């Protein structure tokens, strides 16, 4: 069984914010994440993968190099973004 719960660290103890469906003395595995509640696990995995790819680069481009490369793209992406959004 997998449960995802929020807890507060208080006086050296993790205190769940909601009751847990566990039996007394049941052993569990805890994974601690201090990410904001609005960030999904999928989003975190994407960010972690991107961070790993950046760390593995031998010659990461500078922000100025990225800006220069993006500025060379003709036109504007705003029309594409608006079209993808549809009638939001």
C-alpha angles and dihedrals in degrees: 000000000000123000128179113205136164119235140181122230105226128169092340095312132099108231116195114226092219132036115273126222094231133126121239112279092007111156117232138176116238126203113193121211124172094195120131114269091246094062113093125217088243091056091048092051090052091050092047091049091050091048091051092049091050091048090052094053115108094203111022112193118246120242089253091055090051092048091049092050093048092047089058092063108102122233129006131293093210093090091052092049092049091048091050092051092056115184099344 
